[in-house]
Amino acid sequence: MIGREAGIRFLQRVVEESTADQTEALFMTADSSLARFSRSAIHQHVAERNRTLILRVVLGKRVAVVTTNRLQLSSVRASLQRAISLAKVQPSNEEFVSLADPEPIPGMDTFSKNTGLLTPDKKGKIIQEIFVLMKERGLKASGVFSDGEVEVAVVNSLGVEAYQKYSDLFLHLIAGNGDSSGYASFVSRELDHLDVGTLVKEAAEKASRGDPIQVEPGEYEVILEPYAVSELLAFLAYLGFHALAVQEGRSFFCDGFGKKMVDEKVTVYDDGLDPEGLQVPFDFEGIPKRKIIFFGNGVAKNVTYDSYTAAREGKKSTGHALAAPNTEGPIPINLFMNGGESSREEMIRSVRRGIYVTRFHYTNVVEPRKAVITGMTRDGTFLIEEGEIKRPVKNLRFTESILGALSRVSAVSKDRRICSEGAIYSRRFVTGTVVPALKVDGFHFSGVSSL
């Protein structure tokens, strides 16, 4: 870890060394560790420390990006020259206007010292506690437990100076019993918020309902747990909640703004400043986050912007730039859905015959403009009959339009929970999605999964 003053000072010197018309320096540090366990045995523990400098330079309307983790001044100078050389041979992008101008950034605490004190030994003891609690229930535990500290600093030649230090930890837990399994997950910036007993109970109850039976594919009423709902929102964010998708004509929002697209009980937004989620005060251009509503009572409202997509429309960035080079667009990463008026128990009681879904996996896009995806259920799929959860069922494959499903929402839970996939294979920057459970009147299952 480098700290605010040293980080900003380092980047200022980098930017001052540049001879480009405009220069942006993004510096990220990550100190993280991860433990994997399977069938109640820890089989892997890895740790990583990394520092990454991303340089973006502008010559007129030519832009180039170079990434390095060689941070000696001579190496940084060489990376700058390489970026400038690359910019000289890039085609001119006539739609590029400028890097971001500075704006005031709200102060907030996103780091916990307690999380930073989570040593491998302490992590091992927590996992061993999980094993003991699972054994008492006749179950085996599998999953991932990871913690990290991350710094993000951004400086550009127009005056942007931003720094933030983050802590995070996440625990994905699967309880196993023969052919049955149950899932529970935790994410926070604060170690003290982790309640192992509650997490074990949630996963274990799903794995202890007997052997799964097979049900026929078809259209069912469904109860979607927040884990499943969060995945649906993540696909909407990727496919269409941002300006680049609209500008390129591939978003489901194209020609839909101001129209009712989903049920009026559905309000979805992005807010990096909301303390109920994992707060992120600014984006990777150093621009403060703004709350953006995508669906307001079912009506299509707005999308997110970074400096590039905003300039194309004569607008301001909403603080949703991802790290350069970014060809995906300003995808929102702090998603929320409003809660409703129902309890989960009331929602289950209202189902005559349906399916209870804990989460999805192996989910992929079928039709981007219609937000059609396909995937499978996993780790807690149950048959509901006459208002009661009866038996586990074998995992089902679904093919469904997310917009269509959200148009058939008949109940939304009062309670919400924060969900996160964590960051296992990519650059560490853990974010969360805060969502309720949903009842959907009509969800299409296209087959039975063999997994």
ZADRENMAR-913182 format. One record per residue (C-alpha): x, y, z. Coordinates in steps of 0.2 Angstrom, whole numbers, always signed. Layout:
// ZADRENMAR-913182
[[X Y Z]];
...
//
This chain:
// ZADRENMAR-913182
[[+0 +0 +0]];
[[+6 +17 -4]];
[[-6 +30 +4]];
[[-15 +45 -3]];
[[+0 +58 -3]];
[[+13 +46 -10]];
[[+1 +40 -23]];
[[-5 +57 -29]];
[[+13 +63 -29]];
[[+19 +48 -39]];
[[+6 +51 -52]];
[[+8 +70 -53]];
[[+26 +67 -57]];
[[+22 +54 -71]];
[[+9 +66 -79]];
[[+22 +80 -78]];
[[+35 +69 -87]];
[[+23 +67 -102]];
[[+25 +77 -118]];
[[+7 +72 -125]];
[[-7 +85 -126]];
[[-16 +76 -112]];
[[-11 +62 -101]];
[[-20 +52 -88]];
[[-12 +40 -75]];
[[-22 +27 -66]];
[[-13 +18 -52]];
[[-20 +2 -44]];
[[-13 -8 -30]];
[[-20 -24 -24]];
[[-15 -35 -9]];
[[-26 -50 -9]];
[[-27 -68 -3]];
[[-39 -82 -7]];
[[-43 -99 +0]];
[[-53 -113 -8]];
[[-60 -128 +1]];
[[-70 -143 -5]];
[[-78 -157 +4]];
[[-73 -149 +21]];
[[-55 -148 +17]];
[[-44 -133 +12]];
[[-35 -137 -4]];
[[-28 -121 -9]];
[[-22 -104 -2]];
[[-15 -91 -13]];
[[-9 -73 -11]];
[[-5 -59 -23]];
[[+2 -42 -22]];
[[+2 -31 -37]];
[[+4 -13 -43]];
[[-2 -8 -60]];
[[+0 +9 -69]];
[[-11 +13 -84]];
[[-6 +27 -95]];
[[-18 +35 -107]];
[[-11 +49 -118]];
[[-19 +60 -131]];
[[-12 +68 -146]];
[[-25 +79 -155]];
[[-39 +66 -157]];
[[-27 +51 -156]];
[[-28 +41 -140]];
[[-16 +26 -134]];
[[-15 +16 -118]];
[[-1 +7 -111]];
[[-1 -4 -95]];
[[+14 -8 -84]];
[[+19 -14 -67]];
[[+37 -9 -69]];
[[+37 +7 -59]];
[[+55 +13 -58]];
[[+56 +30 -66]];
[[+66 +25 -81]];
[[+53 +11 -84]];
[[+38 +23 -82]];
[[+47 +36 -94]];
[[+49 +22 -107]];
[[+30 +17 -105]];
[[+26 +35 -108]];
[[+36 +36 -124]];
[[+29 +19 -130]];
[[+11 +26 -127]];
[[+15 +42 -136]];
[[+23 +32 -151]];
[[+7 +22 -152]];
[[-4 +37 -152]];
[[+5 +44 -167]];
[[+1 +29 -177]];
[[-17 +28 -171]];
[[-32 +33 -183]];
[[-39 +49 -178]];
[[-55 +48 -167]];
[[-65 +63 -173]];
[[-78 +60 -159]];
[[-65 +61 -145]];
[[-66 +78 -136]];
[[-56 +77 -120]];
[[-51 +68 -105]];
[[-61 +72 -89]];
[[-61 +88 -81]];
[[-60 +88 -62]];
[[-75 +88 -50]];
[[-77 +88 -31]];
[[-77 +70 -25]];
[[-87 +66 -9]];
[[-77 +59 +6]];
[[-81 +42 +13]];
[[-73 +28 +22]];
[[-71 +12 +12]];
[[-58 +4 +22]];
[[-58 -7 +37]];
[[-42 -11 +47]];
[[-50 -26 +54]];
[[-52 -34 +37]];
[[-34 -30 +34]];
[[-29 -40 +49]];
[[-37 -56 +42]];
[[-21 -67 +41]];
[[-21 -84 +33]];
[[-21 -92 +50]];
[[-37 -83 +55]];
[[-45 -87 +38]];
[[-41 -105 +41]];
[[-49 -105 +58]];
[[-65 -97 +51]];
[[-66 -110 +38]];
[[-63 -124 +51]];
[[-77 -117 +61]];
[[-88 -119 +45]];
[[-83 -137 +43]];
[[-87 -141 +61]];
[[-105 -133 +59]];
[[-108 -143 +43]];
[[-102 -159 +51]];
[[-115 -157 +65]];
[[-128 -157 +51]];
[[-121 -171 +41]];
[[-115 -160 +27]];
[[-98 -156 +18]];
[[-93 -138 +14]];
[[-85 -131 -2]];
[[-82 -114 -7]];
[[-71 -99 -8]];
[[-65 -86 +5]];
[[-56 -71 +0]];
[[-50 -54 +7]];
[[-41 -39 -1]];
[[-35 -22 +1]];
[[-35 -11 -15]];
[[-30 +7 -19]];
[[-35 +17 -34]];
[[-27 +34 -38]];
[[-31 +44 -54]];
[[-22 +60 -60]];
[[-23 +69 -76]];
[[-16 +84 -85]];
[[-32 +93 -83]];
[[-32 +94 -64]];
[[-40 +77 -59]];
[[-33 +71 -43]];
[[-42 +56 -34]];
[[-38 +43 -22]];
[[-47 +30 -12]];
[[-42 +14 -2]];
[[-54 +0 -1]];
[[-55 -16 +9]];
[[-66 -31 +5]];
[[-70 -49 +9]];
[[-82 -62 +1]];
[[-86 -80 +6]];
[[-96 -91 -6]];
[[-102 -107 +3]];
[[-110 -123 -4]];
[[-116 -136 +8]];
[[-117 -153 +0]];
[[-126 -169 +4]];
[[-126 -182 -10]];
[[-135 -175 -25]];
[[-142 -160 -15]];
[[-133 -144 -12]];
[[-137 -127 -5]];
[[-129 -110 -7]];
[[-126 -94 +3]];
[[-114 -80 +1]];
[[-107 -65 +10]];
[[-98 -49 +5]];
[[-93 -34 +15]];
[[-79 -21 +18]];
[[-80 -26 +36]];
[[-74 -42 +44]];
[[-85 -40 +59]];
[[-101 -41 +48]];
[[-97 -59 +44]];
[[-109 -71 +54]];
[[-103 -89 +50]];
[[-117 -97 +59]];
[[-131 -88 +49]];
[[-122 -92 +33]];
[[-120 -110 +37]];
[[-138 -112 +42]];
[[-144 -104 +26]];
[[-134 -116 +15]];
[[-137 -131 +25]];
[[-156 -129 +26]];
[[-156 -130 +7]];
[[-145 -145 +6]];
[[-155 -155 +19]];
[[-172 -157 +10]];
[[-169 -174 +3]];
[[-164 -180 -14]];
[[-170 -170 -30]];
[[-184 -176 -41]];
[[-186 -172 -59]];
[[-199 -160 -65]];
[[-204 -157 -83]];
[[-198 -141 -92]];
[[-211 -128 -95]];
[[-217 -111 -89]];
[[-218 -110 -70]];
[[-221 -97 -57]];
[[-205 -93 -49]];
[[-197 -86 -33]];
[[-180 -79 -37]];
[[-169 -77 -22]];
[[-158 -61 -22]];
[[-143 -71 -29]];
[[-153 -75 -45]];
[[-160 -57 -46]];
[[-143 -50 -45]];
[[-137 -60 -60]];
[[-151 -54 -70]];
[[-147 -36 -66]];
[[-129 -39 -70]];
[[-133 -44 -88]];
[[-145 -29 -90]];
[[-130 -18 -85]];
[[-119 -26 -97]];
[[-131 -27 -112]];
[[-140 -10 -111]];
[[-139 +1 -95]];
[[-125 +11 -102]];
[[-123 +24 -116]];
[[-111 +15 -127]];
[[-123 +1 -130]];
[[-137 +14 -135]];
[[-125 +24 -146]];
[[-120 +8 -155]];
[[-138 +2 -157]];
[[-137 -14 -147]];
[[-146 -9 -131]];
[[-164 -14 -127]];
[[-166 +4 -122]];
[[-164 +10 -140]];
[[-180 +19 -144]];
[[-187 +14 -127]];
[[-184 +29 -116]];
[[-199 +36 -108]];
[[-209 +20 -111]];
[[-214 +7 -99]];
[[-203 -8 -102]];
[[-206 -19 -86]];
[[-218 -20 -72]];
[[-221 -4 -62]];
[[-215 -13 -46]];
[[-198 -13 -53]];
[[-186 +2 -50]];
[[-168 -1 -54]];
[[-154 +11 -52]];
[[-135 +13 -49]];
[[-128 +22 -34]];
[[-110 +21 -29]];
[[-113 +33 -14]];
[[-126 +23 -6]];
[[-119 +15 +11]];
[[-131 +0 +9]];
[[-120 -6 -5]];
[[-101 -7 -7]];
[[-98 +12 -9]];
[[-87 +18 -23]];
[[-85 +37 -23]];
[[-77 +40 -40]];
[[-74 +30 -57]];
[[-58 +26 -65]];
[[-57 +43 -73]];
[[-58 +51 -56]];
[[-76 +58 -59]];
[[-88 +57 -44]];
[[-102 +44 -45]];
[[-120 +50 -48]];
[[-135 +40 -45]];
[[-143 +35 -61]];
[[-161 +27 -62]];
[[-163 +15 -76]];
[[-181 +9 -73]];
[[-192 +20 -63]];
[[-208 +11 -58]];
[[-205 +1 -74]];
[[-202 +16 -86]];
[[-185 +17 -95]];
[[-176 +32 -89]];
[[-157 +35 -91]];
[[-141 +26 -94]];
[[-123 +29 -87]];
[[-109 +39 -96]];
[[-90 +40 -95]];
[[-81 +56 -102]];
[[-80 +49 -120]];
[[-99 +43 -122]];
[[-105 +59 -113]];
[[-95 +70 -125]];
[[-103 +62 -140]];
[[-119 +68 -135]];
[[-114 +85 -127]];
[[-117 +78 -109]];
[[-107 +76 -93]];
[[-100 +60 -87]];
[[-110 +51 -74]];
[[-95 +44 -66]];
[[-95 +27 -73]];
[[-79 +25 -83]];
[[-70 +8 -82]];
[[-51 +7 -82]];
[[-44 +10 -99]];
[[-43 +3 -112]];
[[-61 +0 -111]];
[[-71 -6 -126]];
[[-86 -12 -116]];
[[-93 +5 -111]];
[[-97 +13 -95]];
[[-105 -2 -87]];
[[-113 +2 -70]];
[[-106 -8 -56]];
[[-116 -2 -40]];
[[-133 -9 -44]];
[[-149 -8 -33]];
[[-167 -13 -35]];
[[-180 -6 -24]];
[[-189 -17 -11]];
[[-207 -20 -11]];
[[-221 -25 +1]];
[[-220 -44 +3]];
[[-211 -56 +14]];
[[-203 -70 +6]];
[[-214 -82 +15]];
[[-230 -73 +9]];
[[-223 -74 -9]];
[[-220 -93 -7]];
[[-238 -95 +0]];
[[-245 -86 -15]];
[[-238 -99 -27]];
[[-249 -114 -33]];
[[-236 -124 -42]];
[[-219 -116 -46]];
[[-200 -117 -44]];
[[-190 -109 -30]];
[[-173 -103 -37]];
[[-158 -99 -27]];
[[-145 -94 -40]];
[[-140 -96 -59]];
[[-124 -102 -67]];
[[-116 -104 -84]];
[[-127 -90 -90]];
[[-125 -83 -107]];
[[-133 -71 -119]];
[[-144 -77 -133]];
[[-152 -61 -140]];
[[-144 -44 -133]];
[[-157 -32 -140]];
[[-171 -42 -131]];
[[-160 -46 -116]];
[[-163 -65 -119]];
[[-151 -76 -109]];
[[-150 -94 -105]];
[[-142 -104 -91]];
[[-145 -116 -77]];
[[-151 -116 -59]];
[[-139 -122 -45]];
[[-137 -126 -27]];
[[-155 -124 -21]];
[[-169 -127 -33]];
[[-186 -133 -26]];
[[-203 -137 -31]];
[[-217 -126 -23]];
[[-234 -134 -22]];
[[-250 -126 -14]];
[[-239 -112 -5]];
[[-226 -124 +2]];
[[-208 -129 -3]];
[[-210 -147 -6]];
[[-195 -156 -13]];
[[-178 -151 -21]];
[[-178 -153 -40]];
[[-165 -157 -52]];
[[-157 -142 -60]];
[[-166 -134 -74]];
[[-160 -125 -90]];
[[-169 -109 -93]];
[[-170 -98 -109]];
[[-179 -81 -104]];
[[-180 -63 -108]];
[[-175 -53 -93]];
[[-186 -39 -98]];
[[-200 -51 -101]];
[[-197 -59 -83]];
[[-197 -42 -75]];
[[-213 -37 -84]];
[[-221 -52 -75]];
[[-216 -48 -58]];
[[-231 -50 -46]];
[[-222 -47 -29]];
[[-206 -40 -22]];
[[-199 -43 -5]];
[[-197 -30 +8]];
[[-180 -36 +13]];
[[-164 -34 +1]];
[[-147 -41 +2]];
[[-130 -37 -5]];
[[-124 -50 -17]];
[[-107 -51 -26]];
[[-98 -63 -37]];
[[-82 -56 -30]];
[[-66 -55 -41]];
[[-57 -72 -42]];
[[-50 -72 -60]];
[[-49 -53 -65]];
[[-41 -38 -58]];
[[-47 -36 -40]];
[[-61 -23 -38]];
[[-75 -31 -28]];
[[-93 -22 -30]];
[[-110 -27 -24]];
[[-128 -27 -30]];
[[-142 -24 -18]];
[[-158 -33 -22]];
[[-174 -40 -16]];
[[-182 -57 -20]];
[[-195 -58 -34]];
[[-210 -68 -38]];
[[-212 -69 -57]];
[[-228 -76 -64]];
[[-221 -86 -79]];
[[-203 -91 -81]];
[[-198 -102 -95]];
[[-187 -118 -91]];
[[-182 -126 -108]];
[[-174 -142 -101]];
[[-167 -152 -87]];
[[-148 -150 -83]];
[[-137 -164 -81]];
[[-125 -154 -70]];
//
